[in-house]
Amino acid sequence: MVSATRRADHDGVTAATTSPALATVRVLVVDDHPALRVGLEGLLSGEPGIECVGALSGTAGLVSTVRDLRPDVVVLDYALGTDDGLSTCFRVKQQPHPPAVVLYSAYVDDVFAVPAAIAQADATVSKNAPIDDLLSAIGAAAAGTASRPEFDAERIQVASARLLTEDLPIATMLLAGTAVGDIADVLVTTSADVRHRALRVIGRLQAGGRQHALATADRWSA
């Protein structure tokens, strides 16, 4: 059961409560695996304190769907076929009054912590974890108390080696949780430029992540 929930009011202001009886967490599922998508939709719909407002098979139309349905939390698969889950996460988080985003993937490990944090994911959950872990992450994300993906200095160094020198300040500030507008002020540039360069950072890190994910999948299937 979700013990901490969040719901946006008609003015877009988020109100928090600790009682699922007073507020319902609106969740949008995005996963390209039909059986998992239907299963998640059914499971979440039957969970007290949660309303599954929709389920998408990919990222096409996701931003407009978020605007229309106004979910509190988006459960977003990292590997959506040819779609880029991390860049999609970042784009969703740049919307006015954005929902929380929980990245849900079979390949969640420390390799993904840095790019997930740069993409401004609120939490990451492995598909191999108990479903209660996902429910807890949804509740915490909705309440604004989710723990950001954890990473260490070694992972930052590995990620930095893949980036252009000019993009390192943006990556560093995003990792620190600095808002795009504030980064633009510090670098004396526009928010649009920061968003463009942030997506470039995510793209470079995403390439390494996909290679790692494929290698991991090969090990599991061996």
N, C-alpha and C positions, 0 to 999 in steps of 0.2 A: 504494500500500500504506500502511496506517496504521502509523506508526512509534511512536506514543505512545498507550497505551490505558489504560482504567480499567474496573474491574468491581466492583460491590458484593458483599460477602460476605454470609453468612447473617445477620450481625448488623447489616447495613446500613452497615458501615464500608467506605469506598472505599479500594481499594488501587491504586497507580499502578505502571506498569512501562513500560519502553521496548521491550519485546520482544513483537510481536504473536503469537509462538508461545506465550507464557505466559498471555496473556489476550485475550479477544475482546470487541470493543466491540459491545454490544447496542443496536441502533438501531430506533426506531419512526418510521415515516413518516406524516405527516398532510398530505394534499393532495386537493382535491376534483376534480382533473382525472384521469379514469380512466386515460388512456394514460400520463400522466406518473407517476402513482402506481404503476402496474404496472411501468413502466420502471425507476423508482428502486428498487423492491423487488427486481427481478431483478438490477439492476446491483450493489446493495449486497450481495445474497446471494452474488454471485460474487466479491466483493472479499476478498482475504486479510486476516484480522484483523477482519472485520466479520460480524456476524450480524444480519440483518433479522428482528426478532421479530414484526413485524406492520405493517399499513398500514391507516389509517383514512381515510374520505372527508370527515370533518368532526370537530367538537370534541365532539359528543355522546358521552358516556361516556369521554372522553379521560382525565380524572383517575383514574377507576376502573381504566382499562386500564393506566395508568402504575403504579398500585399493584400490579396483578396481575402484569404482565410485567416490571416493574423494569428498563426500558431505561436504558442509560448516557447516551444522547443521543436527543432527539426532534428530528427534522427537520420543522419546522412551517411550512407555507405561510402567508404573511401574509394573503393575500386568499382567504378560504374562503367565497365566496358572501356570504351575509348574516352569517356568523360573524365574530367579532372576534378576529383572530389575536394581537394584542398583549395584550388582556385575558386570553386563554387562556394565553399565555406566562406572564404574571404569576401566574395561579392555579396553574399547574403548578409554578412556582418556589417557591410557598408550602407545598408538601407536605413532609412529613418526608423527609429524604434525597432531595431532588429530582434529577432528571436534568439534564444540560446541555441547553439548547435552542438550536438553530441555526435562525434565521428564514430561510426560503428563499423568495424572491419575485422576480418580474419587475420590481418597482418599488423595488429597494434603491438608495437614494442618500442624500445628506446630510440630506434632509428627514426621513427616518425614523430618523436616528441618535439623536436625543434621546428620542422615545417608545420606541424599542427598548431603550435603556439603562434608562429608567424601568421598563419591563416586565421588566427583569433578563435580557434575552436574552444568551446567552454569545457569540454571533457572528451576523452577517448575511451571507448569500451571495446574489448575484444569479443568477437562473435563466439569465441570458445569459452567465454566466461559464463557463469550462471546467469539466468535471466534476471535474477534479483539485482545483479550488478548494474544492468541496464536501467532497471526501474529506479534504483537509487540515484544513478547519474542523471536521469530525467528529472527526478524530484529536486536534486541539488541544483541542477542547471536552471530550472524554473525559478527557484528561490534565490538565485544569484550566489550560491555558496559552493558551486562545483570547484574542484581543484583543477587548475590548469595542468596540461601535460607536463610531466617532470623531465628535466634534462640536466646534464652535467657539463662541466667545462670541456671535457673531451668531445662530446657530441657537438658543442658549439664550434670547436675548432674544425671538426670534420665538415660541418655544414659550411663554415666560412670559406673553406678551401674551394668550394664549388661556386662561389659567388664572385661577381665583378667587384673590384675594389670600391668603385663608386657607390655600390649598393650596400656595402657593409653597415654604414650608419643607419640606414633605414631598417635593415634586418635587426640590428642591435636594439633600436628603439621599439620596434614591434615586439620583440621578445620581452622587453620590459613592460609591455602593456600600454605604451604611449599611443594616444589617439592619432589618426591620420592627419587631422587638422593641426594638431600640435607639432607633429613631425614636419609638416609643411612650413610652419612658422619658424622652426629651428633652422631648417635648411634653406629658408627664403625661397620657396618654390610654391607651386600650387598643390592642392589636395589631389587633383587629377593626376599630376605627375607622380606623386607619392604612390597613389593606387596603381598606376601603370608599372612603376618600378617594383612595387611589392609583389605584383603578379609575376614579374620577371624572376624575382627571387624564389617565389614558390615554384615556378616552372622548373628552375634549375635544380631545386631540392627534390621536386617531384620525380624528376628523371632518375635520380639515384634511388628514390624510394621504390619506384616501379621495378627496377632491376633487383633490388633486395627482396621485394615481394615475390617476384618470379622465382628467385633462388630458394626462398623459403618454401614456396609451394612445391618445388621440385623435391626438396628434402622430405617434406611431409608425404609425398606420393611415392617416394622410393621404397 
